[in-house]
Amino acid sequence: MIEFLVVIGVALTGLYMYLTWHYGYWKKYGVPYDKPVPFFGSVIDSVLLKANRAEKFDEMYRSFPGEKVVGWYNMRKPAILVRDPELVHKVFVTDFYSFRNNDVDSNITDDPMSRNAFVLQDEEWKRTRALITPAFSSGKIKSMYPQMIEIAKEFNIYLKKHPEEIHVKDAMSRFMTEVVAKCAFGIEGNSFKEEKPQMHSVGKSIFAPSKKQSFMFMIIFFLPVLNKIFKFRIVPSNVSEFFNSVLKDIIVYRQNNNVDRNDLVNYLIELKRKSLEVEKGNVQSDLIKRPYTDEDVLAGCVMFFVEAFETSSLLMSHILYQLAMNKDVQDRLRAEINEEMKKGDISYERLHEMTLVNAVLLETNRMMPVAHFHFKRCTEDYEFDLGNGKKVPVKKGMSVVLPSYGIHTDPLYWEDPLTFNPDRFPSNEEGQQAKAKGIYMPFGDGPRMCIGVRLSSTIIKACLVYVLSKFEVVPSSKTPKKIELDPEYFMTTHKGGIYLKFVEKS
C-alpha cells in the first residue's frame, strides 16, 4: 500500500512539474506577469467559458499600468502581451518579418478552407496575399458600388416592414449576405425576401455561440497539438459543401450562357485558368508557383463570405448602437447625408469624401473594435528593447498579443476615451497618424493588415447613408446600456445581442 501511495505521489509530483515547468519564465527575466493556474495558465476563465478571451486580455492590459510588456501563459507556454505603442508598431510594421504569422496553425490537408490569407504562413501566405490583392482594388470595389446602393435600398424596404425592435446583427448579416451573393457571386441571396434564406442560415450556423464551438476554437488556438487528433476545421465541412455546390452551379451557368462578370468568382476562376497555363509552360508568372486548385477557389469564396458576414455585420451593429445612444451625432450625420442626397444618389467618390460618415466609422472602430486584440506569432528569436539597457527575449513560436481595445480606450493616448466622439477624427489623416503611432489598430497594420478594409468600409458607408436617409435609429426596451461580451463566443460579440428600432422619417 505504501509503495502504491509513493508511486501515486511521484506521478502527481511529476505531472505538476510538467504542467508548471515553464511558469518561472517571466520571473527569470524580471517581466511582470499574469499569475498562471496549473495547466490552464492565464486562460482558465476562457477555457471554462466564464469570460471572453478579449476580456481577459483587457484585464491584463489594465492590471499593469506603466509596463511596456506583460508576460502571460498560453496554457503551459510562455506568451507576451505588448502594451507599448512603439513596440506594437515594431511587431506590425518595422520588425514584421520576426512576427509575420498569425498565431493559428493551418492544416490544408485536413482543412482545405484554411487556404486563406489569414491562416496561411510564410511564403504560402505571401504568395496567396499577392494573388488575391487585385480582387480588392479600388477599381473592383467601384464596379460593385452600384449594386451596393441597390441592395441598401432593398434593405430599407425590409426595415420598413419591420417597425418593431429588431436584432441588429441579424438584420445586418442579411444585408452583408446579400452584398456577397450579388457582388461576389452574381446570384440572389433572398436575404430580405425569406425568413430563413439558405445562405444566411449557413452563415449563422458558423458563428452561433455554443459550448461546442468554443471548445473547438479553444483547441485550435490554445492546444493546436490536440487538433492533430480532433482535426477540427476552422470552417465546418457542411459550410464548405454548401459553397462548393453553389460555386459549381455558378460556373456551369456562366459557361453555358457565356456570362462574364467582373466579380470575385470570375477573378478566382481566372487565377485557376492562368495557373494551368503556367503549369503547361504557356505563360510565366512570378507569383503562381503551384496550381491554383478548385480548393483554392472555394477557400477564397468562403473566406470572403465569412469575413463579410461576421466582421462587417458586427461593425455595422456597433455603429448603429452608438448612433442610437448618441442622438446628437446621429442628427448631425443625417444632416450631412441629406445635403448630399439633394444631388441624387451618392457616387463612390462622394461617399468617401463625407467627413462625418468617415469620422463615425473611425471612432466606432476605436471605441468598439471588432478585433479586441491581434494574435501574432514570433517567427524567429527576438528581443524587445524596453530601454535603460533592459531587453526581453521572445522565443520563436511564442504567442504575442497586441491589445487593440486596451490601447484604444487608454486615457494615456485618448482624451475621455469611453465617450463616443467622432470629432476626434476631423479627417482621415488623424486616423492615419494614430495608426503610425501604434495607438489605432482596428484592422491591424503593416503587410498583414486586413485586406478587405477598403471594401468593408465602402459597404458599411453605403448601407449607413441610405438607412439614415430614411430612418431614425432609436433604443428599444431591450437595448443594453452597456455591452457585455458573450463568453461562449469566439469573437467579440454581444451577450444577448443588440436590439434597436428603426423609425421611418416622414
LUMPA-18079 format. One record per residue: x, y, z of N, C-alpha, C in turn; residue in one letter. Coordinates in pm, whole numbers, plus 50000, padded with zeros to 5 digits. Example, Ala and Ser with C-alpha at 12.3 -4.5 7.8 and 13.67 -1.06 7.14 Angstrom:
% LUMPA-18079
513194943150780512304955050780513204967050780A 512854977550708513674989450714512905000350787S 
% end
This chain:
% LUMPA-18079
500834987950000500005000050000500875012650000M 501925012250085502825023750092503495026149958I 503915014949895504565016249765503625022549662E 502365018449669501365023749576501205038849596F 501115043049724500965057249753502185065249709L 503365059049726504595065549682504575067549530V 504145057049459504055057949313503085068949271V 501915069149338500925079549308501495093449336I 502175094649450502765107549487503795112149387G 504655102849346505675106149247505035110149114V 503995102549076503315105348949502665119148952A 501985122449063501335135449074502355146849077L 503465144249147504535154349151505105156649011T 505315145548940505835146648803504865153948713G 503565150948728502555157648647502525172648677L 502585176048806502575190148845503785197448788Y 504945191048796506165197248743506065199148593M 505465189348524505295190348379504375202048344Y 503275203148420502285213448389502775227548423L 503705228548519504145241848564505605244748533T 506235236048455507675236848432508115250548380W 507305256348293507695269048229507205281348305H 506515279348417505865290748482506815300248553Y 508085297348552509055306648608509745315148503G 509305313548377509985320148265510035335248282Y 508885341548306508865356148309509515361748435W 509415354348545510095358748667511605358748646K 512075348848572513505347648543514035360148472K 513215366048385513665377748308513165390948368Y 512565390348485512125402548552510985409548483G 510125401848418508975407448347507715405348432V 506925415748458505665413848531504755404548452P 504015396248524503225386148451501925383048522Y 500995377848446499715373348497499915359648563D 499485358348687499735346048762499005334248698K 499745323548664499115312248595498485302148690P 497525294748637496905283348705497445270748639V 497895260748717498465248648655497615243248540P 498275239948433497715235048306497035246248227F 496145253948291495375264148219496165276948193F 497225279048268497985291348253497145303448286G 497125313248195496385325748218494995325648157S 494585314648096493345314948018492265305848076V 492315303148207491345293948266489905298648248I 489655311748266488285316748253487765315248110D 488645316748012488235315047872487945300347842S 488815291447892488635277147867487355272047932V 487035277148051485835272848124484605281148086L 484745289547983483645297647929483055307148032L 483915312348121483475322348218483685336448165K 484585337848070484875351148015485355349847872A 485025359747791485535360447655487035363247660N 487785357747566489245359947565489595374747563R 488795382547493489075396847483489055403347621A 488125398947707488045404647842489275401347923E 489805389247906491005385447981492195393947939K 492365395947810493505403947764493345418647805F 492095423347808491865437047853492195438348002D 491845428148080492185428048223493705428248243E 494425420248164495885420348172496445434248141M 495895440348037496385453447996496235463548109Y 495065463648174494775473848274495385470748410R 495815458448430496385454548560497855458348575S 498485462548466499915465648472500215479248409F 499615490048465499855503448407501325507148414P 501775513548307503165518048304504145507848249G 503715495248237504605484848185504535484548033E 505655481647969505685480847823505235467147772K 505535456747849505115443147812504645436047939V 503785426147920503285417948031503385403347990V 503945395148076504015380948048502715374048084G 502395363548013501245355048047501555341147997W 500655331748022500925317847985499745312247906Y 500045308447783499065302147695499055287247727N 498205283547823498235270147884499595268347952M 500475260047897501795257847957502865267347902R 502605273247788503665280347717503725295247754K 504935300447774505085314847796504605322547673P 503905333647697503425342447591503565356747641A 503365366247553503605380247593502515389347536I 502135399447615501195409647573501955422847567L 501845429747455502615442047432501725454147459V 502105462247559501325473947597501835486847533R 503075487147496503705499447449503445501647299D 502865513147260502545515547119503755514647025P 504915519247070506105518446983506475503946954E 506355495447056506655481247036505575474646951L 504325479246968503225474146884503545476946737V 503985489146709504315492946571505475484546517H 506415481246603507525472646561507005458846520K 506095453246599505555439946568504795440146435V 503955450146417503135451046296503945454746171F 504885464146188505485470446070507005469146065V 507685475946158509145477246149509855463846147T 509475455046240510105441946251509125430846212D 508325433846110507275424646067507795410546042F 508975409345982509475396145944509615387046066Y 509865392846182510015384746304508675380746364S 507565386546311506225383446360505265382046242F 505715375646137504985376046010503765367046005R 503605357946103502475348746100501465352046209N 500195349546179499175349946283499285337346367N 498835338146491499035326946584497915316646569D 497895310346454496945299446428497615289946330V 497445277046355498085267046269497165263346153D 497735262346036496965258045919497265243545887S 496255236645844496405222745802495575220945676N 496175224545563495405224745438495045210845390I 495675200545447495325186845410493985182845470T 493855184945603492615181245672491555192145663D 491985204545642491055215745637491385224645518D 490895221045399491215228745278490805243445288P 489815246545373489355260345385490365269245458M 491415263145513492455271345577493425276945474S 493145274945346493965280845239493545295445219R 493665303445324493295317445312494355326245375N 494325339045341495405348145378495505350545528A 494435348045604494515349945749495275338545815F 495075326445769495635314645835496995310645778V 497175311845648498415307045585499645314045640L 500785307445627502015312445688503135313945586Q 504095322345622505355323845550505145326245400D 505865318945316505825321445172504455318245112E 503755308245168502425304845116501465316545140E 501575322845258500755334745285501115345945188W 502395348545174502855359545088502355357844945K 502455345544895502005342744758500495344744745R 499745339144840498285339944834497815354444847T 498425361744937498065375844956498275383744826R 499415381544763499705388744638498725384944528A 498315372244525497405367644421496005373544435L 495525374844561494135379244579493995394244598I 495095401344620495025415744642494305423244529T 494555419944401493855427144294492335425944300P 491825415444364490375413744376489755424344467A 490595431244547490105441344640490595455344602F 490925457344476491415470344429490275480544428S 490645493344423489645504044417488745502444295S 489345498444183488565496544061487515485744076G 487895474444136486945463444157485815467844250K 486185474744359485175479044456484225489044392I 484785498244315483955508344248482965501844152K 483385491044087482485484143994481335477244067S 481555473644195480505467344275479545477644336M 479985490044344479265500244421477805502244378Y 477485503044248476075504744211475175493744266P 475695481344271474905470544329474715472444479Q 475755477444545475645480044690474515489944717M 474405500244633473365510344650471975504044634I 471815495744533470525489144512470175480044630E 471175473044683470945464344799470565472644921I 471205484344938470875493145050469425497845040A 468955500644920467565504844900466605493344931K 466985481144891466175469344924466135467245075E 467255469945140467325468445285466385478245355F 466265490245301465335499945358463895494945350N 463555488145241462215482345228462015471645334I 463055463645357463005453245461462775459545598Y 463495470345628463345477045758461955483045774L 461405488245665460065494145669459025483745707K 459265471245668458335460345700458515455145843K 459535460245911459815455546048459935467646142H 458815474146171458865485946259459125482546405P 458975469746438459235465446575460735465346603E 461115463946729462545463046761463115450546694E 464315451746641464915440446571466315437646624I 466735425346606468095421046641469005426646532H 469815436546567470545444146466471535435546390V 472255426846460473255418846391472605409246292K 471425404046326470735395346231470355403246106D 469845415346126469475423646011470695427245928A 471785430845995472985434845921473645422945851M 473565411145911474145399445844473315395745721S 472025398945721471215397145600471705406645490R 471945419045529472455428745432473795424145374F 474715419845461476035415545416475945402945329M 475035393845365474835381845284474415385545142T 473505395145132473025399245000474135405844919E 474985413744986476105420044917477055409544862V 477385399544944478285388944898477645381044784V 476375377544801475685369544698475695376644563A 475345389444562475215396644435476535402044382K 477345407844472478575414544426479725404844404C 479785394144482480895384744470480545372444387A 479285367544403478885355144336477965357444217F 477345369244210476445372044099475145364344105G 474655361544227473405354144244472515361444344I 471255357144354470335362644453470515355344586E 470605363044694470705356944827469365355544895G 468335362944844466985362744901466975365945050N 467915374145093468075376745236466945385245294S 466285393245209465205401845258463825396145225F 463795385545146462515380045099462065367845179K 463015360645236462695348345308463065349645455E 462305342745540462605343245683463905336145715E 464145324745647465365317145669466055314145536K 466595324345471467285322045343468495313045364P 468755304545266469745293945284471145299145312Q 471625308645231472995313445250473145320445385M 472155328145423472195334945552472185324845667H 471385314445654471315304045758472645296845772S 473315294445659474635288045664475615296945739V 475575309945712476455319245784476195319145933G 474925319145972474585319046114475075306246182K 475045295246108475465282446168476955282346202S 477745290346129479185290846156479455297646289I 478695308246317479045317046429478095316246547F 477095307446542476165306546654476915302846782A 476825311146888477545308047012477095294747072P 478055286747111477765273847175479005268947246S 478785260147342479925254247414480765245847318K 480115239047224480845230747128481775239447042K 481235250546994482055259446910483225265146990Q 482955269047114484015274747198485105264347225S 484695251947250485665241247273486515239047148F 485865239247034486575237146908487655247746886M 487295260446904488275271146883489325271546993F 488945267047113489935266147221491025256247184M 490635245047124491615235047080492475240646966I 491835247146869492555252446753493595262846794I 493235271746888494115282946921495005280447043F 494495273347143495275271447265496025258247268F 495455247947207496065234647212496135228647071L 496855235146980496895230346842497435216146829P 498265211846925498805198246919497675188046928V 496625191247005495485182047017494625181746891L 494735192446811493915192746690494395182646586N 495595177346606496055166446520495225153946544K 494605153346664493725142146697492285145446658I 491795157246705490405161046680490165165146535F 491155171546473491065176246335489845185346312K 489675194846405488605204746388488935213746270F 487895218046202488045227046088487675241346129R 488395251046076488045264946101486675267946040I 486425262545923485115263545859484515249445853V 483335247145913482735233745914482555228045774P 482615214845764482535208245634481205210845564S 480105211945641478805214345577478765227945508N 479515237445563479575250845502480345250345371V 481505243745373482305242745250481545234745144S 480795224545186480005216645091478915225245027E 478265233745107477235242545053477815251844947F 478925258444980479505267944886480135260944766F 480595248844786481115241144672480005238544571N 478815235144622477665232844535477255245744464S 477225256744539476865269744481477865273644373V 479135271844402480195275644308480105267544179L 479855254644191479735246144071478575250643984K 477445253944048476275258543973476575271743901D 477295280643968477635293543907478525291443785I 479525282943799480475280443690479765274343570I 478915264343595478175257743486477275267843415V 476555275943494475645285843435476405295843348Y 477525300643397478295310643321478885304743194R 479325292343202479875285843083478785283442978Q 477625278743023476535275442930475895287942868N 475955299042941475285311242894476275322142853N 477555318442846478595327742803478565340742885N 478455339043018478385350543109479775353843160V 480145366543151481445371143201481205383043294D 481395380943424481145391443523482455395943588R 482505408443624483685414043690483535412643842N 483515400043891483305397744034484355388244090D 484245385244219485245377044287485335363044227L 484185356844203484195343244149484935342844017V 484645352243929485305352543799486805354643813N 487195363343906488625365943928489345353343973Y 488765345944067489395333844119489435322744013L 488385321943933488365312043824489465315243723I 489655328043695490725332143603492105328843660E 492265330043792493525326143856493795311243833L 492745303343849492905288943827493295286143682K 492615292843588492915290743447494355294643415R 494785305943470496145310643444497175301143504K 496875295543623497825286243686498005273643601S 496935269543533497035257843444497925261143324L 497815273443275498665277643163500125278343206E 500355282843331501725283243384502285269043395V 501435259943444501865246043461502235239743327E 501505243443222501785238043089502985244843024K 503435255843083504575263043026504185273142921G 502885275742906502425285142804502655299742844N 502605302442976502855315943027503765314843149V 504335326243189505195326543307504595335743412Q 504845332443539504355340643649505285339243768S 505635350743828506475350443948505675346544071D 504345348044065503515345344183502975331144185L 502615326044070501975312744066503055302044063I 503305296244179504355286144193503795271944193K 502475270744211501825257744208500435259544149R 499785248844107498445250144050497475256744149P 496675266044100495625272144181494395263344163Y 494065255744267493115244744256491675248944282T 490765239344261489365241644297489235244944445D 490065238344528490035241044673490455255344703E 491415260644627491825274544646490695284144610D 490025281444499488905289744457487815289544563V 487475277544610486435275944711486815282944840L 488075281144884488525287445008488445302644999A 488815308144883488735322544864487315327744875G 486375320444815484965324444819484405323444961C 484705312345028484175310145162484695320545260V 485995323345255486555332945350486065347145322M 485815350445196485225363445164483845364445229F 483065353845219481735353745279481815354645431F 482685346445490482805345845635483175359445693V 484165365945632484635378645686483585389645669E 482895389745556481855399845535480665397145627A 480275384545636479095380845714479275384745860F 480415381645918480585383346062481195396846099E 482395399646050483085411746098482375424446053T 481925424945930481265437145881479895439145946S 479165428245969477855429646034478015433546181S 479055428546247479335432746385479675447646390L 480545452046299480945466046297479745475146271L 478895471346176477725479546147476775479846267M 476675468846340475865468446462476415478246564S 477735478846577478375488146671478065502646633H 478145505646503477885519246456476455523446489I 475495514746455474085518046477473785519346626L 474425511046708474235512046853474725525646904Y 475915529746861476455542546906475585554246859Q 475065553346738474215564146688472885564746762L 472345553046798471105552746875471295558747014A 472475556447071472775561247207473295575647207M 473585581047089474115594747076473335602146968N 472115606347005471195612246908471765624846842K 472535632546917473095644846859474015641746742D 474835631246756475725627146647474905622046530V 473875614146559473035608746452472355619946374Q 471865630046444471195641246375472175648846285D 473375651246333474395657946252474755649546130R 474865636546151475225627646040474125627545935L 472875627245980471765627245885471735640245806R 472065651145870472095664045800473135663745689A 474305657945717475335656745613474855647845499E 474185636945534473685627645433472615634145347I 471655640945412470565647345337471085657945241N 472115665145282472705675345196473285668945070E 473935657545086474495650344971473395644244885E 472315639544950471225633144877470495642944785M 470595655744814469955665744728470525665244586K 471755660044574472415659244444472105646044372K 471235637844432470925624744374471665613744447G 471635601644390472355590544453473815594344475D 474335590444589475705594244626476695585544550I 477605591844478478595584544399479655578444490S 480415569344434481515562744507482495573144561Y 482855582744478483825592944519483255601844629E 482005606144613481395614944713481195607544846R 480915594744840480735586844962481965587745051L 483125586244989484365586045067484875600045101H 484175610345052484535624045088483665629545201E 482695621745247481785626345351482495625845487M 482755637645541483625639145659483075631945782T 481815634445816481275628745939481005613845925L 480605609445807480435594945785481745587745814V 482825593245762484145587245783484545587845930N 484255599245996484625600946136483865591146226A 482595588846197481795579346275482375565246262V 482775561746141483375548446120484695547146196L 485545557246188486835557046258486645556346409L 485715564246462485505564746607484895551746659E 483985545846582483415533046625484475522246626T 485335522346526486435512646523487415514846638N 487515527046686488375529546802487715524346930R 486465528046949485795525447076485275511047087M 484875505146976484325491646977484915483446862M 486225481246861486825473646751486315459246749P 486025454246631485605440146619486715430946668V 487955434246634489105426646684489635433746808A 489235428846927489685435047053491185433047074H 491745423247006493185420747016493645413946888F 494955414246864495545407446750496525396946802H 496415385046748497185373546794498285370646693F 499525373846725500655371546635501535360346691K 502435355446606503385345046647504795349446612R 505695348546708507095351846683507675341146590C 508285345546480508765336046379510275334346380T 510955341846464512395340046486512755346646619E 513755341446687514135347046817514315362146807D 513795369146907513725383846901513895389347042Y 514215402147052514295408947181513525422047176E 512665424147277512025437147294512965445947376F 513315457447323514165466947394513265476147476D 513315474647609512455482447698513115495347744L 514335497747700515065509747742515855507547869G 516735516747899517585515948019518375502948024N 518715497947906519535485847900518795472847922G 517465473447941516695461147966516105455847837K 516355443147811515805436547693515095423647735K 513995420747666513195408847698513235399347579V 513725387047599513785377547488512405371647456P 512115370947327510885364547279511315353247187V 510995341047226511455329347154510595326447031K 511205320646933510485316446813509325307246852K 508155310046798506965302146828506105307946938G 506575318247008505825323947120504635332047070M 503515331147143502325339047113502525353447159S 502125362847074502275377147104500915383847084V 500385389747191499085396447185499275411547178V 498575417747084498555432247070497145436847105L 496965443147222495625446047276495005458747220P 494355457747107493815469647041492805476847130S 491865469547191490845476147273491475483347392Y 492435476847458493095483047572493745496147536G 494495496347426495185508547383494185518947331I 493145514347261492135523547206491385531047316H 491285525147434490495531247541491355535247661T 492625537647636493555541847740493635557147742D 493285563447856493325578147863494725583947845P 495725575447850497095580047825497255584547680L 496445578647590496565581547446495345588647389Y 494195587147455492955592747402492235600647512W 491865612747483491135620947580489715615547595E 489295613747721487935608847751487595596947661D 488355585947671488285575147572486975567447568P 486185567647676484945560047678483745568147630L 484005580247582482955588547523483025587547371T 481875585047309481805584047164481885598147105F 482995601247041483235614846992483905614546855N 483115613846748483685613546613484515625846579P 484315636846653485055649046622486545647746650D 486955637046715488395635046734489055630846602R 488225628146500488735624546367488175634346263F 488615647046265488095656746168488425653346023P 489425644746004489745639945869490365626145882S 490535619445770491135606145772492595606545818N 493205618245808494615619845844494855616345991E 493895620046078494065617146221494105602146246E 493305594646172493345580046185494675574346140G 495205579746030496495575045980497625578346077Q 497565590146137498595594046233498545585246358Q 497335582346405497185573846523497685559746495A 497435554946374497905541646337499425541246334K 500045551846280501505552446273502145552946411A 501405558146509501905558846647501705545646722K 500965536346662500695523646729499565524346829G 498695534646819497585535846913496225533946845I 496215530046718494965527646645495175515846552Y 494495504846582494765492546506493535483546493M 492375488946456491175480446448491315468946350P 492105470746245492295460146146493755455846136F 494525458746241495945455746236496695466546160G 497885463346116498715472846042499795464945970D 500515471745883501635465245815501195455745704G 502105447145659501835438245546500655428745566P 500325425345693499215416145716497945423345762R 497905436245742496675443545772495525437645691M 494345437345748493185431145682493055436145539C 493005426845445492995430245304491655436245259I 490595433645336489265438045294488785451045356G 489695458745418489295471045488488585480745395V 489145483145279488585492945185487205488445136R 487065475645107485765470345063484755471245176L 485155467045295484245467345410483765481445439S 484665491245436484265505045467483305510345362S 483485506345237482575510745131481175504945152T 481115491945181479825485345205479105491845323I 479835493745432479235499245554478775513545534I 479585521745469479185535645445477955536345355K 477925527945252476765527845162475495524245237A 475575514045320474425509945399474005521045495C 474985526845562474705536945664473995549145606L 474505554445495473915566845443472495564545392V 472215552845336470875550545284469885547045395Y 470345540345499469465537545613469105550445685V 470105558745715469845571045790469095581445709L 469115580245577468335589545495466835587045508S 466465575145555465045571445564464585568445707K 465525565345797465135560845931465915567946040F 465255569446154465945573146277466155560446358E 467355558446407467675546446485467565550046632V 466695542846705466445546246845466565533846933V 466905535747061466955524347153465565518647175P 465505505947209464245499547246464345495147392S 463295488847441463305484147580464355473347603S 464805466947494465805456147507467225460747474K 467395473547446468735478547413469595479347538T 470735472847540471575473147661472245486747679P 472325491247805473045503747832474545501447828K 474945489047854476355485547850476505472347775K 477475471647686477705459647607478515449447688I 477985437147696478715426147758479095416147650E 480315410847658480765401047559480295387147598L 479965379347498479475365747520480665356347543D 480755349947661481905341047689481905328347604P 480745324647548480675312647466480995315547320E 481365327647293481575331847155483045334447133Y 483565329047025484995330546997485345345046965F 484495351646888484755365646854484105374746957M 484265387646939483775397147039482355401447007T 481415392447028480015395847005479335398547138T 478095402847132477415408247249476475397947311H 476565396547440475715387147512474255391647501K 473425383047445472015386447427471715394447303G 472745399547236472545407147113472135421647139G 472155429547033471745443647039470415445146966I 469425450847034468125453446973467915468546960Y 467445472746843467165486846817465875487946736L 465325499946729464165502546644464565512246534K 463985510046416464215518746301462895525946270F 462825538646306461605546446291461675554246160V 460705551746073460725558245941460535573245954E 461385580745883461285595345884460195599745788K 459445609845828458355614745742458915624345637S 
% end
